[in-house]
C-alpha cells in the first residue's frame, strides 16, 4: 500500500516540510483537493486518518456503506478501508491528522491508536463521531501543536515531541469516545479481541491468510475469532485479509515494475495462477489488465 510519504508526494509533487520523516502529517482538505476530487488511492493508504469537518458537508462510501459528514463531525480512516466521495459541497473544508501505520504501531499508545480508529465503527456502526464544541476545539488545538512541531525542522527533540503529542491526541480522542458512547453494544473483552485482530492483520496479512494464525496470536479458537469479527463488523476474518491483499496487490501492480509472478510470491500465494484467480475474482479484472491501464 502507499506509505504516507508517497501519498504526500503524489498529492503535491514535492516535499514542503524540511527534514520530514514521513510518519505524521497535518493536511488541510477542501472540495478541490485532488485526493478528494479524483477519489485517488481509495483504501490503499497504509495510515490512520482523523479528519474534523470545519465547514460544508460531504457524503462518502465507506466499505460499501454511505455515510454523511457535516460540520463538527470527526471522520476516521483506517488502513485498507475502501473509501470514495459521492458528493461534496463547494465550501467544504476539513483538517486531517494522518499517522503512518508503522508509526502508530511503534507508538507507546498503539492500543489507543487502534481503539480510537475502530471504536466508532464497533459501537456506532460507522466511522464517525459528532464532536461537542469543546472537544472539537481541544482536538484542533492538538492538531495545531503537531503542525507547529512538523514545521520546526531545527527543533532538537522534534520527533519525541511529535510522538508525545500524537499520543495525547489519541488519549483525548479515546476519552471523547468513552463519553459519547454511553451504552456499549459489546463487552470490553470482546472489543479488545476485535481490536487485537485488527492490529494483527496489517502486520501479517501478506504472509498469513488463514484464520487459525490470528486466533492463535490472540489465544482463542478460530471459531470464536470468526464469531467475534462477524458479530461486530458483519464481515468475516477472510474478508479483512483479502481486502488488504487486494489493496497491496493493486499498489504493487500500479506503482512498481515487479513481475506478476514475484508479486504472487511476495503475497505468499502458492503459485501465480492462484494469485491471478484471486485478483480477478476480487477486482473483476485480470492483474495484467490493471497494470496495462494504470
C-alpha positions in Angstrom: 0.0 0.0 0.0 1.0 3.6 -0.4 3.1 4.9 2.5 2.2 8.3 3.9 5.3 10.0 2.3 4.4 8.6 -1.1 0.8 9.9 -0.7 2.1 13.4 0.1 4.4 13.4 -2.9 1.6 12.1 -5.2 -0.6 14.9 -4.0 1.8 17.8 -4.1 4.7 16.6 -6.2 7.3 17.9 -3.7 8.1 17.8 0.0 7.2 21.1 1.6 8.3 20.0 5.1 12.0 20.2 5.7 13.6 17.0 7.2 10.2 15.3 7.3 10.4 11.6 8.3 7.1 10.6 6.7 5.5 9.4 9.9 3.0 12.1 10.9 1.2 14.8 8.9 -1.5 17.5 9.1 -3.4 18.1 5.8 -5.9 20.9 5.1 -8.6 19.5 2.8 -11.3 21.1 0.7 -13.6 20.2 -2.2 -10.9 20.9 -4.7 -8.2 18.8 -3.1 -7.1 16.3 -5.8 -7.2 13.4 -3.5 -10.9 14.3 -2.8 -11.8 15.3 -6.3 -10.5 12.1 -8.0 -11.1 9.6 -5.2 -7.4 8.8 -5.5 -5.8 5.9 -3.7 -9.1 4.6 -2.2 -8.2 2.0 0.5 -4.6 2.0 -0.5 -3.0 4.3 2.2 -1.2 2.5 5.0 -2.1 5.1 7.6 -4.7 6.1 10.2 -6.5 9.4 9.5 -8.7 11.7 11.6 -10.5 14.5 9.8 -12.5 17.2 11.5 -15.1 18.8 9.2 -14.8 22.6 9.6 -17.3 23.7 7.0 -19.8 22.3 4.5 -20.6 18.6 4.2 -19.5 15.5 2.3 -21.1 12.1 1.6 -18.7 9.2 1.3 -18.8 5.5 0.7 -17.0 3.5 3.4 -16.7 -0.2 2.6 -19.9 0.0 0.6 -21.9 1.9 3.2 -22.9 5.5 2.6 -22.1 7.9 5.4 -22.8 11.7 5.6 -20.4 14.1 7.3 -21.1 17.7 8.3 -19.6 20.4 10.4 -18.1 19.2 13.7 -18.1 15.5 12.6 -14.9 13.5 13.0 -14.1 11.2 10.1 -12.0 8.2 10.9 -9.9 6.3 8.3 -8.1 3.0 8.8 -5.7 1.1 6.6 -7.4 -0.9 3.9 -10.7 0.9 4.2 -12.4 1.3 0.8 -13.4 5.0 0.6 -14.8 7.1 -2.1 -16.5 10.6 -2.3 -20.1 10.5 -3.5 -21.0 14.2 -3.1 -19.4 17.3 -1.6 -20.2 21.0 -1.2 -18.0 23.6 -2.8 -17.5 25.2 0.6 -16.3 22.0 2.3 -13.2 22.4 4.4 -11.5 20.0 6.9 -8.3 19.4 8.8 -6.8 16.0 8.9 -4.2 14.3 11.1 -2.6 11.3 9.4 -0.3 8.8 11.1 1.7 6.3 9.1 0.7 2.7 10.1 4.1 1.7 11.3 4.5 4.9 13.4 1.1 4.2 15.0 2.3 0.6 15.9 5.6 1.9 17.2 3.9 4.4 19.5 3.6 3.5 23.2 -0.1 4.4 22.8 -0.5 1.9 19.9 -3.5 0.3 21.6 -5.1 3.7 21.8 -4.5 4.3 18.1 -6.3 1.1 17.2 -9.1 1.7 19.6 -9.5 5.4 18.6 -9.7 4.3 14.9 -12.2 1.5 15.2 -14.3 2.1 18.3 -16.9 4.3 16.5 -17.3 1.6 13.8 -17.8 -1.0 16.6 -20.1 0.9 18.8 -21.9 3.3 16.4 -21.6 1.1 13.2 -20.0 3.9 11.3 -16.6 5.7 11.1 -17.9 9.0 12.5 -18.2 10.9 15.8 -20.1 14.2 16.2 -17.9 16.4 18.4 -19.1 18.7 21.1 -17.7 22.3 20.6 -15.2 22.0 23.5 -14.0 18.6 22.3 -13.7 19.9 18.7 -11.6 22.9 19.8 -9.4 20.7 22.0 -8.6 18.2 19.2 -7.9 21.1 16.8 -5.6 22.7 19.3 -3.6 19.4 19.5 -3.5 19.2 15.7 -2.2 22.8 15.7 0.6 21.8 18.1 1.5 18.9 15.8 1.6 21.2 12.8 4.0 23.6 14.6 6.4 20.7 15.5 6.2 19.5 11.9 7.3 22.9 10.7 10.1 23.2 13.4 12.8 21.4 11.4 15.6 22.6 13.7 13.9 21.5 17.0 16.3 19.2 18.7 13.5 17.0 20.1 11.1 17.2 17.2 10.4 13.5 16.8 9.9 13.0 20.5 7.5 15.9 20.7 5.5 14.7 17.8 5.2 11.2 19.2 4.2 12.6 22.6 1.6 15.0 21.1 0.2 12.3 18.9 -0.2 10.0 21.9 -2.0 12.8 23.8 -4.3 13.3 20.8 -5.2 9.6 20.9 -5.8 9.6 24.6 -8.1 12.7 24.3 -10.0 11.1 21.4 -10.5 7.9 23.5 -11.8 10.0 26.4 -14.3 11.7 24.0 -15.4 8.3 22.6 -16.0 6.9 26.1 -18.2 9.9 27.0 -20.0 9.8 23.6 -20.7 6.1 23.6 -22.7 5.6 26.8 -24.4 2.2 26.1 -21.9 -0.3 24.8 -23.1 -2.9 22.2 -20.3 -5.3 23.1 -18.3 -6.2 26.3 -14.9 -4.7 26.6 -13.2 -8.1 26.4 -14.9 -8.7 23.0 -13.8 -5.3 21.8 -10.2 -5.9 22.8 -10.1 -9.2 21.0 -11.5 -7.5 17.9 -9.0 -4.6 18.1 -6.3 -7.1 18.6 -7.2 -8.8 15.4 -7.4 -5.5 13.6 -3.9 -4.7 14.8 -2.5 -8.0 13.6 -3.9 -8.0 10.1 -1.9 -5.1 8.6 1.3 -6.6 10.1 0.8 -10.2 8.9 -1.6 -10.3 6.0 1.0 -10.8 3.3 2.3 -14.0 5.0 -0.7 -15.4 6.8 -4.0 -15.8 5.0 -5.6 -18.2 7.5 -7.9 -17.6 10.4 -6.0 -20.1 12.6 -2.9 -17.9 12.7 -4.7 -14.8 14.0 -6.7 -16.8 16.5 -3.5 -18.4 17.9 -2.0 -15.0 18.3 -5.0 -14.0 20.4 -5.1 -17.3 22.3 -8.6 -18.1 21.2 -10.1 -20.6 18.8 -10.6 -19.9 15.1 -14.3 -20.4 15.5 -14.5 -17.9 18.4 -12.5 -15.3 16.4 -14.7 -15.7 13.4 -17.8 -15.2 15.6 -16.4 -12.1 17.2 -15.4 -10.5 13.9 -18.8 -11.3 12.2 -20.9 -10.1 15.2 -19.1 -6.8 15.5 -18.4 -5.9 11.8 -20.8 -8.1 9.8 -17.7 -9.3 7.9 -15.5 -12.4 8.0 -11.9 -12.7 9.0 -11.1 -13.7 5.5 -12.8 -10.5 4.2 -10.4 -8.4 6.1 -7.4 -10.4 5.0 -8.5 -10.5 1.3 -9.2 -6.7 1.3 -5.7 -6.0 2.5 -4.2 -8.4 0.0 -6.2 -6.8 -2.8 -5.1 -3.3 -1.9 -1.4 -4.4 -1.7 -1.6 -6.3 -5.0 -3.2 -3.3 -6.7 -0.5 -1.0 -5.3 2.3 -3.3 -6.5 0.8 -3.7 -9.9 0.3 0.0 -10.5 3.3 1.5 -8.7 6.1 -1.0 -9.3 7.5 -2.9 -12.2 7.7 -6.2 -10.3 6.7 -9.2 -12.4 3.3 -10.6 -11.5 5.0 -13.9 -10.5 7.1 -12.0 -8.0 4.1 -10.2 -6.6 2.4 -13.5 -6.1 5.4 -14.7 -4.1 5.6 -11.6 -2.0 1.9 -12.1 -1.1 2.5 -15.7 -0.3 0.3 -17.3 -3.0 1.3 -20.9 -3.8 1.5 -20.1 -7.5 1.0 -17.3 -10.0 -2.2 -18.9 -11.3 -3.9 -18.9 -7.8 -2.9 -15.2 -7.3 -4.4 -14.4 -10.8 -7.6 -16.2 -9.9 -7.8 -14.4 -6.5 -7.2 -10.9 -8.0 -9.6 -11.4 -10.9 -12.4 -12.6 -8.5 -11.8 -9.7 -6.1 -11.2 -6.9 -8.6 -13.2 -8.1 -11.5 -10.2 -7.9 -13.9 -7.0 -9.8 -14.6 -3.9 -8.3 -12.9 -2.3 -7.7 -16.4 -5.3 -5.6 -17.4 -5.0 -3.4 -14.4 -1.3 -3.0 -15.0 -1.8 -2.0 -18.6 -4.5 0.5 -17.7 -2.6 2.1 -14.8 
